[in-house]
Amino acid sequence: MADTVEREGWSDKVSAALIGSCTNSSYQDLSRAASLAQQASKRGLCVAEGTEFLVSPGSEQIRATMERDGIQQAFESIGAKVLANACGPCIGQWNRDENPVVKNRETNSIVSSFNRNFRARNDGNPNTMNFLTSPEMVLGAALSGRLSFNPLTDSLTDSTGTEFKLSPPTGNELPSDGYAMGRDEYRPLLDHQPAKDILISPASTRLQMLEAFEPWNGQEFADTRVLVTVQGKCTTDHISAAGKWLKFKGHLENLSRNTLIGAANAALDGKVNHVRNAVDGLEPAQGTIPDVALAYKTAGIPWTVVADYNYGEGSAREHAAMQPRFLGCSMVIARSFARIHETNLKKQGVLPLVFVRPDEDYFIFTQDPHELVISTRGVKDISEHSPVVSLMVERVKAGKVVDTYLVECHHTMSADQIGWFKAGSALNLIASQQSA
């Protein structure tokens, strides 16, 4: 690793060391890391100057148990800040906006035991490099302040100026005294009343009542426009950005303003968050992806996304499917899908289709996709036994059809999932069944 850091010219200084979130934050993970913190504390050593060390416990029980068993104190003794048991820095929910490396978009390195390190995910800075490793290795980076630090061979200097090496970490798989229950306010309410009305201010920018999506009309999709042909990696972070946007998670309309802002447009040489409006007279004629999506929705124009391989990889962020649906997306056509995101699209009543010939047909949509108009064949009679859906694609210039394409796709919807699609969403179907 040290050789790679030098060869690639990466920033060796670790600006932040992060443990926790939903990944690598079990009792065993934290107790092993705490054993290293205790070694450092006994020698009067704290986190390296200029390195922020944050710990996010995996659950309220873990937080309470680590507090009871002295693990939290071990971390705090070397300068750690223990956060709430939540996603935290993993999805950009930490106070880093005023950090110069973020404000100035400086190149810097952070080390974490999280499960994602997509570009700009953790702090919105595309020049932050996030290296994933074990909690024990995060401790080594926190104490040394160096990305290249190897605890097997490298030494630290204690408060007396004496060099020493960390002994291998130790920890317990489970707490010997069982798990602490945690704070009462995090337990389910026994007097929960699901029928009780919840009042939400219409002026709120953070909360909004969720309205049911329109059910499918039982017809083929017609006159559908291509909003964007996505080039390369497009994760759920690209589709529904985290960080500062998460304050709108309870307000779908406001959150939808970030839809696909991280997507690269294959028709515009990979330009990010920029598309052309397909319909004359609509504003904006060109603009951000959510701007044009909203213009289509306002005009009642159905639209689709054409995507590359493994579309929707990453966190199981349901809003990455809800937002396009809210803005009028009827289907998503991809070379392949990440499994969880494909299912989430189905839950929201969006039809996910996969090219039968991904290495050929995808490229039809990379040349001026705003000129294409799509109609389907096979949606009206969709079933789990008829997996093929045909796309009739016309290229329209100055109001005239100049070329046509027949594109074969297939779907993977089960009978239950087709029920979600017909009802407009899984939630619609559940609500109708309950009312019946």
MILOPA-929584 format. One line per 8 residues: number of its first residue (from 1); their letters; for each residue x, y, z of N, C-alpha, C. Coordinates in steps of 0.05 Angstrom, whole numbers, plus 5000, padded with zeros to 4 digits. Each point is the difference from the previous one (the first is absolute). Example, Ala and Ser with C-alpha at 12.3 -4.5 7.8 and 13.67 -1.06 7.14 Angstrom:
<atoms>
1 = as = 5264 4886 5156 4982 5024 5000 5018 5024 5000; 4993 5021 4986 5016 5024 5001 4985 5022 5014
</atoms>
This chain:
<atoms>
1 = madtvere = 5017 4976 5000 4983 5024 5000 5017 5025 5000; 5021 5000 5016 5018 5024 5001 5012 5005 4973; 5008 4978 4986 5012 5003 4973 4979 5012 4981; 4975 4991 5002 4979 5009 4983 4994 5030 5004; 4999 5007 5026 4995 5028 5007 5021 5018 4987; 5025 4992 5002 5022 5016 4988 4999 5000 4969; 4995 4976 4989 5000 4998 4971 4977 5016 4988; 4976 4999 5012 4977 5014 4989 4998 5029 5008
9 = gwsdkvsa = 5017 5009 5018 5000 5028 5009 4975 5007 5017; 4989 4980 5014 4977 5005 5017 5009 5016 5025; 4981 5014 5011 5005 5015 5025 5003 4980 5023; 5025 4999 5011 5005 4981 5022 4988 5009 5026; 4995 5025 5003 4988 5011 5025 4971 4992 5001; 4992 4987 5022 4972 4992 5004 4985 5023 5014; 4981 5011 4986 4985 5022 5012 4978 4991 5018; 4990 4975 4996 4979 4990 5017 5001 4969 5001
17 = aligsctn = 4996 4989 5024 4999 4971 5004 4973 4993 5011; 4985 4982 4987 4972 4996 5006 4994 4970 5005; 4986 4995 5022 4991 4972 5006 4970 5001 5004; 4987 4979 4991 4972 4996 5008 4980 5000 4977; 4977 5013 5005 4977 4998 4982 4989 4972 5001; 4988 4991 4979 4987 4973 5001 5020 4978 4995; 5025 5007 4994 5020 4980 4992 5024 5001 5018; 5010 4977 5007 5024 4998 5017 4998 5016 5026
25 = ssyqdlsr = 4977 4997 5012 4996 5014 5026 4987 4982 5020; 5005 4974 4998 4990 4982 5020 5015 5003 5026; 4992 4986 5020 5014 5000 5026 5029 4991 4996; 5004 4979 4985 5026 4989 4995 5018 5020 4985; 4989 5012 4979 5015 5021 4985 5009 5022 5018; 4982 5010 5016 5007 5023 5017 5018 4993 5023; 4996 4976 5011 5018 4992 5023 5028 4995 4990; 5004 4990 4976 5027 4995 4989 5013 5027 4995
33 = aaslaqqa = 4985 5019 4988 5012 5026 4995 5006 5014 5027; 4982 4997 5020 5005 5013 5026 5025 4989 5013; 5007 4975 4995 5024 4989 5013 5025 5015 4990; 5000 5009 4975 5022 5017 4990 4999 5028 5012; 4976 5011 5003 4998 5026 5013 5010 4999 5029; 4995 4979 5013 5009 4997 5028 5031 4999 5001; 5012 4986 4981 5029 5000 4999 5012 5028 4997; 4988 5015 4982 5009 5027 4994 4996 5018 5025
41 = skrglcva = 4976 4997 5012 4994 5017 5023 5019 4996 5023; 5008 4975 5005 5019 4994 5022 5027 5013 4995; 5006 5005 4975 5026 5013 4994 4997 5030 4995; 4976 5011 5007 4996 5028 4998 4997 5010 4972; 4993 4982 4982 4998 5007 4971 4971 5005 4993; 4995 5021 4984 4973 5006 4990 5000 4998 4969; 4977 5005 4989 4997 5001 4971 5019 5020 4988; 5011 4995 4977 5020 5017 4988 4988 5028 4995
49 = egteflvs = 5017 5020 5003 4991 5028 4995 4990 5003 4972; 4977 5013 4997 4989 5004 4974 4983 4978 4990; 4997 4978 5016 4983 4978 4992 4976 4998 5018; 4976 5000 4988 4975 4998 5015 4993 4971 5002; 4993 4991 5025 4993 4972 5004 4971 4999 5011; 4983 4987 4984 4971 4998 5007 4992 4971 5000; 4982 4994 5020 4990 4973 5003 4970 5001 5000; 4987 4984 4982 4971 4997 4999 4992 4972 5008
57 = pgseqira = 4989 4996 5024 4993 4973 5008 4978 4988 4981; 5000 4974 4998 4982 4987 4981 4971 4999 5008; 4994 5004 5025 4972 5000 5010 4999 5013 5027; 4976 5005 5010 4998 5011 5027 5009 4980 5021; 4995 4974 4995 5010 4980 5019 5031 5000 5000; 5012 5001 4977 5029 5001 4998 5011 5025 5015; 4987 5023 4995 5009 5024 5013 4999 4998 5030; 4978 4990 5010 4996 4998 5029 5020 4980 5012
65 = tmerdgiq = 5005 4978 4985 5018 4979 5010 5028 5009 5000; 5009 5015 4979 5027 5009 4999 5005 5022 5021; 4979 5015 5007 5002 5019 5022 5003 4986 5026; 4984 4979 5005 5001 4985 5025 5027 4986 5004; 5011 4989 4978 5024 4983 5002 5026 5015 4996; 4999 5027 4999 5025 5015 4999 5011 5004 4972; 4987 4990 4980 5010 5003 4972 4998 5029 4991; 4978 5013 5007 4997 5028 4993 5022 5017 5013
73 = qafesiga = 5005 4995 5025 5020 5015 5015 5028 4995 4988; 5005 4976 4990 5026 4995 4987 5003 5017 4975; 4980 5002 4984 5001 5017 4976 5003 5029 5008; 4984 5009 5019 5001 5029 5007 5026 5007 5013; 5014 4981 5013 5025 5006 5013 5022 5008 4980; 4997 4992 4975 5020 5008 4980 4990 5022 4981; 4976 5012 5007 4990 5023 4985 4978 4994 4980; 4987 4977 5003 4978 4993 4981 4975 5014 5008
81 = kvlanacg = 4983 5005 4981 4973 5010 5004 4981 4978 4993; 4984 4992 5020 4980 4978 4995 4974 5013 4992; 4990 4992 4977 4976 5011 4988 4976 4983 5007; 4976 5010 4992 4976 4984 5003 5002 4975 4983; 4984 4980 5008 5000 4976 4984 4982 5005 4975; 5013 5010 4979 4986 5007 4975 5020 4997 4978; 4991 5006 4975 5018 4998 4977 5024 5019 5003; 4995 5024 5009 5021 5019 5005 5017 5006 4976
89 = pcigqwnr = 5027 5001 5003 5017 5008 4978 4998 4982 4975; 4990 4975 5004 4999 4982 4977 4983 5012 4978; 4979 5015 5006 4984 5013 4980 5002 5031 5002; 5022 5009 5011 5004 5029 5000 4987 5015 5022; 4990 4987 5021 4987 5013 5022 5020 5005 5023; 5017 5020 4995 5019 5007 5021 5008 5029 4995; 5010 5013 5020 5007 5029 4998 5027 5003 4987; 5001 4999 4974 5025 5002 4985 4999 5023 4980
97 = denpvvkn = 4977 5014 4998 4998 5021 4980 5020 5022 5003; 5008 5006 5025 5018 5022 5005 5029 4992 4999; 5005 4974 4996 5027 4991 4998 5012 5010 4974; 5024 5012 5001 5012 5012 4975 5002 4980 4977; 5005 4974 5006 5003 4982 4977 4974 4996 4985; 4977 5005 5014 4974 4998 4987 4993 5026 4987; 5004 5022 5015 4993 5026 4989 5016 5007 4975; 5025 4992 5000 5018 5006 4977 5003 4977 4981
105 = retnsivs = 4985 4978 5005 5001 4976 4983 5029 4991 4997; 5014 4998 5022 5028 4991 4999 5001 4970 4999; 5022 4990 4989 5005 4971 5000 5008 4992 5029; 4987 4980 5010 5007 4990 5027 4991 4971 5002; 5010 4987 5021 4995 4971 5005 4985 4996 5026; 4979 4984 4999 4987 4991 5025 5000 4970 4999; 5000 4988 5024 5000 4971 5003 4976 4992 5016; 4985 4980 4990 4975 4993 5015 4996 4970 4998
113 = sfnrnfra = 4983 4990 5019 4992 4972 4999 4971 4998 4989; 4991 5020 4985 4974 4999 4989 4999 4981 4976; 4976 4999 4987 4997 4981 4978 4999 5014 4973; 5002 5026 4999 4998 5015 4975 5021 5021 4999; 5012 5004 4977 5019 5022 4996 4997 5013 4973; 4976 5002 4990 4995 5013 4974 5010 5029 5001; 5008 5010 4978 5011 5027 4999 4980 5020 5010; 5009 5017 5018 4985 5023 5012 4978 4990 5019
121 = rndgnpnt = 4998 4974 5005 4979 4990 5018 5002 5011 5028; 5023 4999 5011 5003 5006 5029 4999 5029 5007; 5009 5018 4983 5000 5028 5008 4994 5019 4977; 4992 4990 4977 4993 5017 4977 5024 5010 4985; 5024 4994 5010 5025 5009 4986 5009 4978 4981; 5000 5004 4974 5008 4979 4982 5030 4993 5002; 5015 5017 5014 5029 4996 5002 5008 4987 5027; 4979 4992 5015 5006 4984 5024 5002 4971 4993
129 = mnfltspe = 5023 4988 5007 5004 4971 4994 4994 4985 5026; 4981 4981 4998 4992 4984 5024 5009 4972 4996; 5018 4991 5018 5011 4973 4999 4986 4983 5021; 4990 4977 4992 4985 4982 5017 5018 4979 5012; 4997 4995 5026 5016 4980 5014 4986 4991 5025; 5014 4984 5016 4988 4990 5025 5001 5021 5022; 4984 4998 5021 5001 5019 5022 5028 5001 5013; 5014 4977 5001 5027 5001 5012 5019 5017 4984
137 = mvlgaals = 4998 4997 4973 5017 5016 4983 4993 5030 5001; 4974 5005 5004 4992 5028 5003 5014 5012 5025; 5001 4984 5021 5013 5010 5025 5030 5006 4994; 5013 4983 4985 5028 5005 4993 5003 5026 4985; 4981 5006 4981 5001 5024 4984 4994 5025 5018; 4982 4996 5019 4993 5022 5018 5023 5008 5018; 5014 4980 5010 5022 5005 5018 5025 5011 4986; 5005 4990 4976 5024 5008 4985 4995 5025 4983
145 = grlsfnpl = 4974 5002 4991 4993 5022 4982 5010 4995 4972; 5008 4975 4994 5011 4994 4973 4986 4977 4987; 4994 5004 4974 4988 4979 4984 5019 4977 4996; 5025 5005 5000 5020 4980 4995 5009 4984 5025; 4989 5007 5023 5008 4987 5025 4994 4970 5000; 5019 4984 5006 4997 4971 5002 5005 4991 5029; 4979 4994 5015 5004 4993 5029 5017 4975 5004; 5004 4984 4980 5016 4976 5003 5030 5007 5001
153 = tdsltdst = 5007 5022 4986 5029 5006 4998 5007 5028 5010; 4981 5018 5000 5006 5028 5007 4996 5006 5030; 5015 5019 5010 4998 5008 5028 4986 5026 5004; 4989 5004 5024 4989 5025 5009 5018 5012 5021; 4997 5025 5006 5016 5013 5021 4981 5009 5023; 5006 4991 5024 4983 5006 5023 5006 5028 5011; 4987 5006 5022 5003 5027 5012 5028 5006 5011; 5016 4979 5005 5027 5004 5010 5021 5000 4978
161 = gtefklsp = 4990 4998 4975 5019 4999 4977 5010 4973 4994; 4989 4979 5013 5009 4973 4995 4984 4987 4978; 5013 4986 4982 4986 4986 4979 4990 4973 5010; 4976 4993 4990 4989 4974 5007 4982 4990 4976; 4995 4975 5000 4982 4988 4980 4975 4990 5014; 4978 5003 4986 4974 4989 5010 5001 4970 5000; 4990 4989 5022 4996 4971 5002 4975 4992 4984; 4998 4976 4990 4976 4992 4985 4974 5005 5016
169 = ptgnelps = 4979 5008 4987 4975 5006 5015 4987 4975 5011; 4985 5004 5021 4985 4978 5012 4971 5010 5005; 4981 4982 5002 4973 5008 5006 4982 4976 5003; 4976 5005 5010 4980 4979 5004 4979 5000 4979; 4993 4976 4991 4979 4999 4979 4973 5010 5011; 4995 4994 5025 4975 5009 5013 5006 5011 5028; 4985 5018 5010 5005 5011 5027 4994 4978 5021; 5018 4997 5019 4997 4979 5020 4975 5005 5018
177 = dgyamgrd = 4992 5025 5003 4977 5006 5017 4975 5004 4983; 5000 4992 4975 4977 5004 4983 4999 5029 4990; 4980 5006 4984 4997 5027 4989 4984 5018 5019; 5008 5024 5003 4984 5020 5014 4976 5007 4983; 4978 5007 5012 4976 5006 4985 5000 5027 4986; 5015 5019 5011 5000 5027 4988 4978 5017 5012; 4998 5024 4988 4982 5020 5011 4971 4994 4993; 4982 5005 5019 4972 4994 4997 4987 5014 4976
185 = eyrplldh = 5009 5024 4994 4987 5015 4978 5004 4988 4973; 5018 4980 4998 5005 4987 4974 4985 4974 4998; 4983 4993 5020 4985 4976 4999 4972 5005 4988; 4987 4981 4989 4973 5004 4989 4980 5010 5021; 4983 5018 4992 4979 5010 5018 4978 4980 5003; 4992 4993 5024 4980 4980 5005 4972 5011 4993; 4997 5027 5002 4973 5011 4995 4999 5012 4971; 5015 4988 4982 5000 5010 4972 4972 4998 4989
193 = qpakdili = 4990 5022 4987 4974 5001 4988 5002 5006 4970; 5000 4979 4984 5005 5004 4971 4978 5016 4986; 4976 5001 5012 4978 5014 4987 5000 5030 5007; 5018 5008 5018 5000 5028 5008 5011 5018 4978; 4986 5023 4996 5009 5019 4979 5026 5013 5008; 5018 5003 4981 5025 5014 5004 4999 5026 4984; 5002 5022 5014 4998 5026 4987 5027 5009 4990; 5002 5007 4975 5024 5010 4988 4995 5027 4988
201 = spastrlq = 5016 5020 5007 4996 5027 4989 5004 5000 4970; 4982 5012 4985 5003 5002 4971 5024 5017 4992; 5010 5016 5019 5023 5017 4995 5027 4986 5005; 4999 4976 5011 5024 4985 5007 5016 4994 4975; 5026 5003 5001 5018 4993 4978 5012 4972 5004; 4995 4989 5024 5013 4974 5006 4981 4977 5003; 4974 5006 5003 4980 4979 5003 4977 5005 4980; 4990 4979 4988 4978 5003 4981 4985 4973 5000
209 = mleafepw = 4974 5002 5000 4984 4975 4998 5006 4986 4974; 5003 4974 5001 5006 4985 4976 4974 4993 4986; 4997 5009 4976 4976 4994 4984 5004 4975 4983; 4978 4985 4997 5002 4975 4984 5006 5006 4971; 5017 4984 4988 5006 5002 4971 4976 4990 4984; 4997 5011 4976 4978 4992 4983 5003 4971 4991; 4979 4985 5001 5001 4972 4991 5006 4999 4969; 5011 4978 4991 5004 4996 4971 4973 5000 4986
217 = ngqefadt = 4998 5012 4977 4975 5002 4986 4993 4976 4983; 5017 4979 5001 4994 4976 4986 5008 5000 4970; 5012 5022 4991 5007 5003 4972 5031 4999 4996; 5008 4997 4975 5028 5002 4993 5010 5028 5006; 5026 5002 5005 5013 5026 5003 5003 5012 4972; 4993 5025 4997 5002 5013 4974 5012 5028 5002; 5013 5009 4979 5012 5027 4999 5018 5005 5024; 5015 4980 5007 5019 5003 5023 5026 5011 4991
225 = rvlvtvqg = 5011 5019 5014 5025 5013 4993 5023 4990 5018; 5024 5001 4989 5024 4993 5015 5010 5024 5015; 4998 5000 5026 5011 5023 5016 5030 5001 4998; 5013 4977 5004 5029 4999 4999 5009 4972 4994; 5021 4997 4985 5014 4975 4997 5025 5000 5018; 4999 4984 5020 5021 5001 5021 5025 4985 4990; 5023 5012 5004 5025 4988 4993 5015 4990 5024; 5007 4974 5000 5017 4989 5021 4985 4997 5026
233 = kcttdhis = 5016 5001 5022 4990 4995 5027 4979 5020 5007; 4977 4990 5010 4979 5017 5010 4988 4986 5024; 5010 5008 5024 4991 4988 5025 4976 5014 5011; 4989 4990 5022 4978 5013 5013 5008 5028 5010; 5026 5004 5004 5009 5027 5008 4998 5019 4976; 5005 4990 4976 4997 5017 4976 4971 5006 4995; 4982 4981 5006 4972 5004 4994 4987 5017 5022; 5007 4995 5025 4988 5015 5022 5023 5007 5020
241 = aagkwlkf = 5011 5024 4997 5023 5007 5016 4994 5001 5029; 5020 4994 5017 4997 5000 5029 5010 5027 5011; 5014 4999 5022 5011 5024 5012 4978 5021 5007; 5004 5024 4991 4982 5023 5007 4972 4995 4991; 4996 4983 4979 4973 4995 4990 4983 4984 5019; 5012 4986 5019 4984 4982 5016 4981 5014 5019; 5003 5026 5003 4981 5015 5016 4973 5001 4987; 4999 4994 4974 4975 4999 4985 4989 4972 4997
249 = kghlenls = 5010 4981 5014 4992 4972 4996 4971 4996 5006; 4988 5016 5016 4971 4999 5005 4983 5017 4983; 5013 5013 4979 4986 5018 4982 5007 4992 4972; 4985 4982 4988 5007 4989 4974 5003 5021 4978; 4983 5019 5000 5002 5021 4979 5026 5015 5001; 5009 5008 5024 5025 5014 5002 5024 4982 4995; 4998 4975 5010 5023 4982 4996 5003 4993 4970; 4978 5000 4985 5002 4993 4972 5016 5020 4984
257 = rntligaa = 5007 5023 5012 5016 5020 4986 5029 4991 4997; 5007 4977 5013 5028 4990 4996 5000 4975 4982; 4978 4994 4987 4998 4975 4985 5020 4999 4977; 5018 4980 5002 5020 4994 4979 5020 5022 4995; 5004 5017 5020 5019 5022 4996 5029 4991 4999; 5005 4975 5007 5027 4989 4998 5004 4983 4975; 4979 4998 4983 5001 4982 4976 5016 5014 4978; 5016 4984 4986 5015 5010 4976 4984 4994 4975
265 = naaldgkv = 4997 5020 4983 4984 4998 4975 5017 4989 4978; 4994 4976 4990 5015 4988 4979 4999 5015 4974; 4978 5016 4996 4997 5015 4975 5015 5026 5001; 5010 5008 5023 5014 5026 5003 5028 4995 5010; 5013 4979 4990 5028 4994 5007 5004 4997 5030; 4980 4988 5014 5003 4995 5028 4995 5024 5018; 4989 5021 4989 4994 5024 5017 4980 4992 5021; 5005 5009 5025 4984 4992 5023 4977 5020 5004
273 = nhvrnavd = 4976 4989 5005 4976 5016 5007 4994 5020 4978; 5000 4992 4976 4993 5019 4978 4987 4984 4978; 4976 5010 4991 4985 4987 4979 4987 5021 4982; 4991 4991 4977 4985 5017 4982 4970 4992 5002; 4983 5021 4999 4972 4995 5000 4991 4990 4973; 4984 4979 5000 4993 4987 4975 4977 5013 4985; 4985 5018 5013 4975 5010 4989 5001 5030 4996; 4995 5009 4976 5001 5029 4994 4980 5015 5018
281 = glepaqgt = 5008 5023 5009 4982 5017 5015 5000 4995 5030; 5013 4979 5008 5002 4995 5029 5025 5013 5012; 4997 5010 5024 5023 5011 5014 5007 4982 5023; 5026 4997 5006 5022 5011 4985 5006 4984 4974; 5010 5014 4979 5007 4986 4976 5023 4981 5005; 5018 5008 5019 5020 4982 5010 5006 5008 5028; 5009 4982 5016 5004 5007 5028 5008 4975 5016; 4996 5002 5027 5007 4977 5017 4980 4978 4995
289 = ipdvalay = 5007 4976 5007 4982 4977 4995 4974 5004 5016; 5000 5007 5026 4974 5003 5013 4983 5024 4989; 5014 5021 4989 4985 5022 4988 4983 4990 4976; 5013 4985 4983 4987 4990 4976 4979 4979 5007; 5006 4983 5019 4980 4980 5009 4975 5014 5010; 5003 5021 5016 4977 5015 5010 4985 5013 4977; 5014 5010 4980 4987 5012 4977 4983 4979 4985; 5010 4976 4997 4985 4979 4988 4975 4993 5017
297 = ktagipwt = 5004 4998 5026 4977 4993 5017 4979 5021 4998; 5007 5026 5001 4981 5021 4998 4985 4999 4974; 5013 4992 4978 4987 4999 4974 4986 4973 4995; 5001 4982 5020 4987 4974 4997 5014 4981 4981; 5026 5003 4997 5015 4983 4981 5014 4978 5016; 4994 4974 4994 5014 4978 5013 5029 4999 4991; 5018 4992 5018 5028 4998 4992 5013 4975 5012; 5023 4994 4989 5014 4976 5009 5030 5007 5003
305 = vvadynyg = 5014 4983 5015 5029 5002 5002 5011 4975 4986; 5021 5005 4983 5015 4978 4989 5026 4998 5014; 5007 4977 5011 5023 4998 5018 5020 4979 4991; 5024 5002 5011 5022 4982 4994 4998 4975 5017; 5022 4986 5004 5001 4976 5016 4997 5006 5030; 4987 4982 5014 4998 5000 5029 4988 5026 5011; 4980 5010 4986 4987 5025 5008 4988 4997 5027; 5005 5020 5018 4989 5000 5026 5015 4985 5021
313 = egsareha = 5025 4994 4996 5016 4986 5020 5003 5018 5024; 5007 4988 5023 5006 5016 5024 4978 4996 5021; 4996 5021 5016 4981 4999 5022 4972 4994 4991; 4985 4986 5016 4972 4994 4993 4982 5024 5006; 5005 5021 4985 4987 5026 5005 4974 5001 4984; 4978 4996 5014 4974 4998 4987 4993 5025 4984; 5009 5023 5010 4994 5025 4987 5012 5001 4972; 5021 4984 4994 5011 5000 4973 4980 4989 4980
321 = amqprflg = 4980 4985 5009 4978 4991 4983 4976 5018 5003; 4995 5011 5023 4976 5017 5005 5002 5026 4985; 5024 5012 4999 5003 5026 4988 4994 5000 4970; 5013 4982 4984 4993 4999 4972 4970 4995 4996; 4988 4982 5016 4971 4995 4997 4984 5025 5005; 5007 5015 5021 4986 5025 5006 5002 5020 4977; 5022 5000 4986 5004 5020 4979 4989 4990 4973; 4988 4976 4999 4987 4991 4976 5014 4978 4985
329 = csmviars = 5019 4987 5011 5014 4979 4987 4982 4975 4998; 4997 4989 4976 4983 4977 4997 5015 4973 4999; 5025 5001 4990 5016 4976 4999 5030 5008 4999; 5017 4981 5007 5029 5004 4998 5011 4976 4984; 5016 5007 4980 5011 4980 4982 5030 4999 5004; 5010 4976 5006 5029 4999 5007 5013 4976 4987; 5027 5002 4999 5015 4977 4991 5000 4978 5022; 4999 5009 5025 4994 4982 5023 4995 5017 5024
337 = farihetn = 4987 4988 5020 4992 5014 5025 5015 4988 5024; 5005 5016 5020 5006 4990 5026 4974 4989 5012; 5002 4977 5012 4976 4985 5008 4980 5015 5018; 5011 5013 5021 4982 5013 5019 4986 5024 4987; 5015 5015 4984 4988 5024 4988 4978 4991 4979; 5005 4979 4986 4980 4990 4981 4974 4993 5015; 5002 4988 5023 4977 4993 5016 4986 5026 5010; 5016 5019 5009 4989 5025 5009 4984 5015 4978
345 = lkkqgvlp = 5010 4999 4976 4985 5011 4977 4973 4987 4997; 5000 4974 5002 4975 4985 4998 4981 5008 5022; 5010 5004 5024 4983 5007 5023 4986 5027 4995; 5013 5017 4985 4989 5027 4995 4983 5002 4975; 4996 4977 4986 4984 5000 4976 5015 5008 4975; 5027 5000 5001 5016 5005 4977 5008 4974 4987; 4998 4998 4973 5006 4975 4986 5030 4999 4993; 5015 4982 5012 5028 4997 4993 5004 4980 4977
353 = lvfvrpde = 5013 5008 4979 5005 4983 4977 5029 4997 4995; 5009 4977 4990 5028 4995 4994 5002 4993 4970; 5019 5013 4987 5005 4995 4971 5006 4970 4996; 4987 4988 4980 5007 4973 4992 5028 5000 4987; 5006 5022 4985 5026 5003 4988 5014 5025 5011; 5010 4998 5025 5010 5024 5014 5024 5013 4986; 5016 4984 4987 5024 5012 4987 4995 5013 4973; 4975 4996 4990 4993 5013 4975 4979 5022 5004
361 = dyfiftqd = 4978 4993 5013 4978 5019 5001 5004 5024 5018; 5016 4997 5021 5005 5023 5018 5010 5024 4984; 5016 4995 4979 5013 5022 4986 4981 5015 4981; 4977 4988 4995 4979 5015 4985 4993 5025 5015; 5001 4998 5027 4990 5022 5017 5022 5019 5009; 5024 4997 4989 5022 5018 5008 5004 5022 4980; 4987 4999 4977 5002 5021 4979 4974 5016 5000; 5001 5024 5010 4977 5018 5001 4974 4987 5010
369 = phelvist = 5000 4989 5024 4977 4986 5010 4975 5018 5003; 5005 5026 5001 4977 5019 5003 4982 4999 4975; 5011 4988 4978 4984 4998 4975 4983 4975 4999; 5003 4982 5019 4987 4974 4999 4973 5001 5014; 4981 4986 4988 4973 4996 5012 4995 4970 5001; 4992 4990 5024 4998 4971 5005 4971 4993 5005; 4991 4978 4988 4975 4987 5006 5006 4970 5006; 4984 4988 5017 5005 4972 5007 4980 4981 4988
377 = rgvkdise = 5008 4975 4998 4983 4978 4992 5005 4977 5020; 4980 4991 5014 5003 4979 5019 4995 5007 5028; 4997 5026 5006 4994 5009 5027 4971 4994 5007; 4982 5004 4980 4972 4997 5006 4993 4972 5009; 5014 4980 4989 4996 4972 5007 5022 4989 5017; 5013 5016 5015 5023 4992 5016 4993 4978 5020; 5017 4980 5001 4997 4979 5020 5027 4988 5006; 5001 4984 5021 5025 4987 5007 5008 4979 4979
385 = hspvvslm = 4981 4992 4983 5005 4980 4979 5006 5013 4973; 4998 5026 4998 5007 5014 4975 5020 5022 5006; 5026 4992 5002 5020 5019 5010 5010 5020 4980; 4991 4998 4974 5011 5018 4980 4982 5024 4996; 5012 5023 4999 4986 5025 4994 5016 5013 4977; 4985 5008 4979 5013 5013 4977 4997 5030 5001; 5021 5013 4992 5000 5029 4999 5000 5009 4971; 4980 5015 4992 4999 5012 4973 5012 5028 5003
393 = vervkagk = 5024 5005 4989 5014 5024 5004 5001 5016 4974; 4991 5025 5001 5001 5017 4976 5018 5024 5005; 5016 5006 4981 5016 5025 5001 4985 5022 4985; 4994 5021 5015 4984 5022 4988 5016 5025 4999; 5001 5012 4975 5014 5025 4996 4981 5019 4985; 4997 5024 5011 4982 5020 4988 4972 4989 4995; 4991 4983 5018 4973 4989 4998 4997 4976 4982; 5022 4991 4988 4998 4978 4981 5017 4976 5011
401 = vvdtylve = 4989 4976 4996 5014 4975 5007 5022 4995 4979; 5025 4999 5009 5022 4996 4981 5013 4973 5003; 4993 4986 5021 5012 4973 5004 4983 4985 5021; 5000 4974 4998 4985 4983 5019 5018 4977 5009; 4995 4991 5024 5015 4977 5012 4981 4982 5015; 5005 4975 4999 4985 4981 5017 5020 4989 5020; 4994 5005 5026 5018 4992 5021 4986 4980 5018; 5011 4976 5003 4989 4980 5017 5011 5001 5028
409 = chhtmsad = 4982 4999 5020 5008 5000 5028 4986 4978 5015; 5009 4994 5024 4985 4981 5016 4997 5012 5029; 4980 4990 5013 4995 5008 5028 5003 4976 5018; 5002 5005 5026 5004 4978 5019 4978 5001 5022; 4977 5011 4994 4979 5003 5020 4986 4974 5005; 4996 4994 5026 4984 4977 5008 4971 5008 4999; 4982 4981 5006 4972 5006 5001 4993 5021 5021; 5013 4998 5023 4995 5019 5021 5009 5028 4992
417 = qigwfkag = 5024 5001 4987 5011 5026 4992 4983 5013 4977; 4989 4983 4983 4982 5011 4979 4975 5012 5014; 4992 4988 5022 4978 5012 5015 5007 5028 5010; 5025 5004 5010 5009 5026 5008 4998 5020 4977; 5011 4991 4977 5001 5017 4976 4972 5008 4992; 4981 4982 4999 4973 5007 4991 4986 5019 5020; 5006 4997 5026 4988 5017 5020 5013 5027 5001; 5023 5003 4988 5014 5026 5001 5023 5000 5019
425 = salnlias = 5000 4982 5019 5022 4996 5019 4993 4978 5019; 5019 4989 5014 4994 4980 5020 4983 5011 5023; 5006 5025 5007 4984 5013 5021 4971 5003 4992; 4996 5008 4975 4972 5002 4990 4985 4973 5003; 5014 4978 4993 4988 4974 5001 4993 4992 5028; 5019 5005 5018 4995 4994 5029 4976 5016 5011; 4999 5026 4993 4979 5017 5009 4973 4991 4990; 4999 4991 4974 4975 4991 4989 4990 4974 5013
433 = qqsa = 5019 4982 5006 4993 4975 5013 4990 5005 5028; 5012 5019 5014 4991 5006 5028 4972 5012 5000; 4995 5018 4980 4974 5013 5000 4978 4980 4992; 5008 4980 4984 4980 4979 4991 4994 4981 5024
</atoms>
